Each structure stands twice: as C-alpha cells, then as structure tokens.
Amino acid sequence: MDRLFKAYGRLLAETDLKFTRYLYDNINWDNRLIVIKGAKGVGKTTLMLQHIKKEFPKAEKALYASLDHLWFATHSILDLAEYHYTHGGTHLFLDEVHKYKGWQQEIKNIYDSYPQLHVVVTGSSMLKIDESLSADLSRRHRLYTMEGLSFREYLSLEHVVELPVFSLEEILNNHFVMASQITSDVKVLHHFEKYLKSGYYPFYREEGDGFFDRLQQVIETIITNEIPSVSNIEYDSVYKAKQLLAVLAEQSPYTLNISSLCNTLQSSRNNVVKLLDLMSRAALIRRLYASSDGMNMLTKPEKILFYNTNLMFCLTSNVDAGTLRETYLASQIGTAHKLSMPEKGDIVADGKWLFEVGGKSKGFSQIKNIEASYVVADDMEIGHGNKIPLWLFGLLY
C-alpha cells in the first residue's frame, strides 16, 4: 500500500496544469462512475491527475492507482476501495483498468456497496472497454471518449497561440474573419504540416525522433494483443490484420470491395468483415458508409480512411496528399458529427453539410448546385465564400 501512495504522490507532484485536454471541461465530474476510454498516449492519466490536483486541496480525499501496479498481483480493487473509503476517501481514480481481469464486476460491486464513493476509470484498450461495459456496468456509468490532439490543442501545446473551440456552423459561416485574424499573427501552414505528420498523439513531445517507433508499438499491441483478446480469431487472422493495414495504407481512401480484399488476403468474407469491424472499433480505421437512405448497413458502399493522419505516416512512406486531407477532415469533424460517404464530393457531416476536399486550386465543379456544399482547400491560409481552408477545421475541439 505504501508503494501505491508513494507512486501516487510522485505522479501528482509532477503533474503540470498549464495545458489541459479538450475533454476536461466536457466531463461531468459529479457522476458517481465515469469511464474514459481512448488510445494509449492521448492523455487520460494526466487528465485524472490534473483533476485531483485542481479540485482536491486535501489530496488524501482522492486516490489514484494504475491497475498494472504490482500491488494488484496480491490485492483486489475492492481491497483498495474499502481501505480508501474507511480512511475518509471520497474519490477513487483507477488507470488502465483493462489490464485487471474482471475489473468490471468489482467496479459494479463498489458502485453498489459504496454509494458515497465516486469512481473514475480509464482504459487504453478500446475493444476491451466496450466489451466490458456492454454487460456488467450498463446504465451505471457515464462514458467519455478521448480523441488525440486537435490542431487547436497542438498549437496550444507548442505555445504557438491559444485559440477557442468553434462549432462547425461558426466555421462555415465566419471562416474568413476567423482565418484572417489568426493568420495575421501565426504562420499556421508551417505548424499544420508538422501536426499532420506527428501531432495527434501527445507523446510526440517526449519521443522526438522515436515517435513512429512508439506509434508502431501502439499499433502492434492493438493487432497482436487486443484484437485476439476480445474476438475468437486464430493466429493467422492476426497476420491477416497486419496485411489488411498494409493494403489500406497503400490504397486509402479505400472504397470497399470485399471480394477483392478476400482475394488479396486469401481470407474468407466473414473474417475480413470481422477484422474491419475490430480495427474500426479500435480506432485504427474510420468507416464512412454511403448516405443513401433505405439501404442495409451491410450492403451500403463504404469508404475506409485511417483514423488519423499520423497513422498514415507511420504505416507508409507513400502518403497520398488527397487521402491525407480527407483523413484529417474526418478526424476533426468526426469527434462531434456523424460522417458518411456522399454520391458527389468526399464527406457528408450529419447528412446535411457536403465537403469536397482538395488543394488550393480546387473548384466547385464536382459539387455544383448542391445546397450546403463547401470546398475544403489545403495549402491556403484564408478562404472566401464557400471555400474554406483545411487547417481551420482543427479548431472544432
């Protein structure tokens, strides 16, 4: 127990409050059971420690512990909760819960047995968290998903400029004024290029030249450990998943052709469909279905993008500029809006805003006479009319 408290105290002392992720202010910290999921390295641990440091002048009222600590080899979460509660604790913060077998049942017991105790848990395995929440903790928890850094957050973390969050409607209606004001002080395109390559995961700051090695490890963990742990697939399917990522890296945006993929991977249709679903739920890829009404989800045409632009640079040296732009736009808009694949143009948001993505010379010919349609252009600081600079969509969260 002493080691747990010592680790907690050290981490709390080292926690910096200068920069907080977008999700911090979106969380209702009064909820009794909060679950925060997100890819490894996006800042979940720091978020919890920042909340403790900000809101608990008496640090002993709160307790942080990572469930991969050796203490849990011989003790349970219930042991920790009982000790903390009987010693006057009111809030328990548990990190990396997916590494503790049967965590969801113990959290359920804590929720039911200690109604005065508030619990916050985090997990990096998106697949394991989803699987666990669907049963034991249904209706008891409030779930939040932490995405990687937005371009706005990246600019803040790099001490370039502090910018507020804007809604999609605000950007569509006022982009000229916004972009004019921001670019009068900041050369955004220089920073934007860096963000696209390695700015989505906050650990870029500590890894430096080793960033892509670290990201490769994250991908490897998802493919070799997390996917097999939640799905009854054979070792050969793990190899197929790696093949599938390689195929998508070279061809994304990939308009899905299941038969072609099955031939390329020498795998069954069911296996390919299962792998695509698992990779989507694990936040490796993003699936955009056709927006046509009345079509079954399984038969809808589908476009596949990587979940963020950093993954593209990690998995291929031949990054296509057009794909890069679409991937970025989807990663920024997709946090708060439902995306689909239109008949014309590249992306539809919430079924009403149509976006055609391209370079600065991109015109409106492909979306001509379509209501609420916009050209989103790269390599330009300021737009005009319905032509909006791509980087500006990074201010959505």
HUFEN-V890458 format. One record per backbone hydrogen bond with DSSP energy under -0.5 kcal/mol. CO is the residue of the C=O (numbers start at 0). NH is the residue of the N-H. E is the energy in kcal/mol with one decimal. If there is no record, write none. Layout:
<<CO;NH;E> <CO;NH;E>>
This chain:
<<0;4;-2.2> <1;5;-2.4> <2;6;-2.5> <3;7;-2.4> <4;8;-2.7> <5;9;-2.2> <6;10;-2.4> <7;11;-2.4> <8;12;-2.1> <9;13;-1.6> <10;14;-0.5> <11;14;-0.9> <20;23;-1.4> <21;24;-0.6> <22;25;-1.1> <22;26;-1.0> <23;26;-0.8> <26;28;-1.2> <27;30;-1.8> <31;118;-3.3> <32;141;-2.0> <33;120;-2.9> <34;36;-0.5> <34;143;-2.8> <35;122;-1.7> <36;145;-3.1> <38;41;-1.5> <40;202;-0.6> <42;46;-1.9> <43;47;-2.0> <44;48;-2.3> <45;49;-2.6> <46;50;-1.9> <47;51;-2.1> <48;52;-2.5> <49;53;-2.3> <50;54;-2.6> <51;55;-2.0> <54;56;-0.5> <56;58;-0.9> <57;60;-2.2> <58;61;-1.3> <60;89;-2.9> <60;90;-2.1> <62;92;-3.3> <64;94;-2.7> <65;68;-1.9> <68;71;-1.7> <69;72;-2.3> <70;73;-1.2> <70;74;-0.6> <75;79;-1.7> <76;80;-2.7> <77;81;-2.6> <78;82;-2.2> <79;83;-2.7> <80;84;-2.7> <81;85;-2.5> <82;86;-1.0> <83;88;-3.0> <84;87;-1.5> <89;117;-2.8> <90;62;-1.5> <91;93;-0.6> <91;119;-2.7> <92;64;-2.2> <92;94;-0.5> <93;121;-2.0> <94;66;-2.8> <95;98;-1.7> <96;99;-2.1> <98;100;-0.6> <99;102;-1.5> <101;104;-0.6> <101;105;-1.4> <102;106;-2.6> <103;107;-2.0> <104;108;-2.1> <105;109;-2.4> <106;110;-2.7> <107;111;-2.2> <108;112;-2.4> <109;113;-2.5> <113;116;-2.0> <115;117;-0.5> <117;91;-3.0> <118;33;-2.5> <119;93;-3.2> <120;35;-2.8> <121;96;-2.6> <122;37;-1.5> <123;125;-1.2> <124;128;-2.5> <125;129;-2.1> <126;130;-2.2> <127;131;-2.3> <128;132;-2.5> <129;133;-1.4> <131;134;-0.9> <131;135;-0.6> <131;136;-0.7> <134;137;-1.3> <136;139;-1.9> <136;140;-1.0> <140;142;-0.5> <141;34;-2.6> <143;36;-2.7> <143;145;-0.5> <144;146;-0.7> <145;38;-0.5> <149;153;-2.3> <150;154;-2.2> <151;155;-1.6> <152;156;-3.0> <153;157;-2.0> <154;159;-2.9> <154;160;-0.9> <155;158;-1.6> <160;162;-0.6> <166;170;-1.9> <167;171;-2.5> <168;172;-2.2> <169;173;-2.5> <170;174;-1.0> <173;177;-2.2> <174;178;-2.9> <175;179;-2.2> <176;180;-2.3> <177;181;-2.4> <178;182;-2.6> <179;183;-0.8> <181;184;-1.4> <181;185;-1.7> <185;187;-1.5> <186;189;-0.7> <186;190;-1.0> <187;191;-2.8> <188;192;-1.9> <189;193;-1.0> <190;194;-2.4> <191;195;-2.4> <192;196;-1.2> <193;197;-2.5> <194;198;-2.6> <199;148;-3.3> <199;201;-0.5> <200;203;-2.0> <201;204;-1.6> <202;206;-2.0> <203;207;-1.8> <206;209;-2.3> <207;210;-1.6> <209;213;-2.2> <210;214;-2.5> <211;215;-2.3> <212;216;-1.7> <213;217;-1.8> <214;218;-2.3> <215;219;-2.6> <216;220;-2.4> <217;221;-1.9> <218;222;-2.4> <219;223;-3.0> <220;224;-2.0> <220;225;-2.0> <221;226;-2.5> <224;228;-1.3> <225;229;-0.9> <226;229;-0.9> <226;230;-1.0> <230;232;-2.1> <233;236;-1.1> <233;237;-0.9> <234;237;-0.9> <234;238;-1.5> <235;239;-2.1> <236;240;-2.2> <237;241;-1.7> <238;242;-2.1> <239;243;-2.8> <240;244;-2.1> <241;245;-1.9> <242;246;-2.4> <243;247;-2.5> <244;248;-2.3> <245;249;-1.4> <246;250;-1.4> <247;251;-2.9> <252;254;-0.7> <253;255;-0.8> <253;303;-2.2> <256;260;-2.4> <257;261;-2.8> <258;262;-2.0> <259;263;-2.5> <260;264;-2.7> <261;265;-1.2> <261;266;-1.8> <267;271;-2.1> <268;272;-2.7> <269;273;-2.2> <270;274;-2.4> <271;275;-2.4> <272;276;-2.0> <273;277;-2.5> <274;278;-2.6> <275;279;-1.8> <276;280;-2.3> <277;281;-1.5> <278;283;-2.5> <278;284;-1.2> <279;282;-1.5> <283;306;-2.1> <285;287;-0.5> <285;304;-2.7> <286;288;-0.6> <287;302;-3.0> <288;340;-3.5> <291;294;-0.8> <295;298;-1.4> <295;299;-1.1> <300;289;-2.2> <301;255;-3.0> <302;287;-3.2> <303;253;-2.1> <304;285;-3.6> <307;311;-0.8> <308;312;-1.6> <309;313;-1.6> <310;314;-1.8> <311;315;-1.7> <316;318;-0.6> <317;319;-0.5> <319;323;-2.4> <320;324;-2.0> <321;325;-2.0> <322;326;-2.7> <323;327;-2.3> <324;328;-2.5> <325;329;-2.6> <326;330;-2.2> <327;331;-1.8> <328;332;-2.7> <329;333;-2.3> <331;334;-0.6> <332;335;-1.5> <332;336;-1.2> <337;349;-3.5> <339;341;-0.6> <339;347;-2.4> <340;290;-1.9> <346;354;-2.9> <347;339;-2.0> <347;349;-0.5> <348;351;-2.1> <348;352;-1.9> <351;353;-0.6> <352;348;-2.5> <353;373;-2.4> <354;345;-2.5> <354;346;-2.0> <354;356;-0.5> <355;375;-3.1> <357;377;-2.6> <358;361;-1.8> <363;366;-1.3> <364;367;-0.7> <366;369;-1.6> <368;370;-0.6> <369;372;-0.7> <371;353;-2.5> <373;355;-2.8> <373;375;-0.6> <374;376;-0.6> <374;387;-2.8> <375;357;-2.3> <376;389;-2.8> <383;386;-2.3> <385;374;-2.2> <385;387;-0.6> <386;383;-1.6> <387;376;-2.5> <388;391;-0.8> <389;392;-1.6> <390;393;-2.1> <391;394;-1.5> <392;395;-1.0> <393;151;-2.4> <394;165;-2.7>>
